[in-house]
Amino acid sequence: MRYASIRNLDISNGENVGVSLFVQGCPFHCHNCFNSNTWDFNGGKEWTPQIKERFIQLIDRPYIKRISFLGGECLADQNLHEVLQLIKEIRNLFPNKTIWLYTGYSWENIMNYKSCSSDNFDYIEESYVDGLYEIRKEIISLCDIVVDGEYIDEKRDLTLEWRGSSNQRVIDVKQSLAQNKIVLYCD
């Protein structure tokens, strides 16, 4: 995995004071994206064990209440395995801190991808795709809040909290999974 930046003492990408990781690489390329420098999967910097250790140290302070994962696209195929391992480690080390994840994928596409996909895969490809979507679902299940949906410039709304366009939703993951329907954290 590669990353674009780490924002310490971040107050804009979720509730409370947090640390935010901007992963590198995005397949969506939203028009007028505020972070288009993160699109290139070969850009940014290498995610090393030393960077990971420093990231964990930034989180390990009592006034840090939240960790946010943004991009780029955290759920892009190239980022999935490292993001999953990192979120598992954070959840284990800091069970009382809130994890936010921003993604261009919709909740429906992540949780019910077969019903959203019209692609016909042969058995091997379908098995591979199934595996990727299972990892995405596992990542989501470890988060507290997901902000879903691509940024749509025509729906830009600067009055919205924690998102840039009105199609994006701030989803309470635990409640959504428990009720088997989307439960918004805020409107």
Sequence and secondary structure as in RCSB ss.txt:
>XXXX:A:sequence
MRYASIRNLDISNGENVGVSLFVQGCPFHCHNCFNSNTWDFNGGKEWTPQIKERFIQLIDRPYIKRISFLGGECL
ADQNLHEVLQLIKEIRNLFPNKTIWLYTGYSWENIMNYKSCSSDNFDYIEESYVDGLYEIRKEIISLCDIVVDGE
YIDEKRDLTLEWRGSSNQRVIDVKQSLAQNKIVLYCD
>XXXX:A:secstr
 EEEEEEEEE SSSSSSEEEEEES  S   TT TTGGG  TT SEE  HHHHHHHHHHH STT  EEEEESS TT
SGGGHHHHHHHHHHHHHH TTSEEEEE SS HHHHHTHHHH      HHHHHHHHHHHHHHHHHHHH SEEEES 
  GGGB TTSSS SBTT EEEEHHHHHHHTS  EEE 
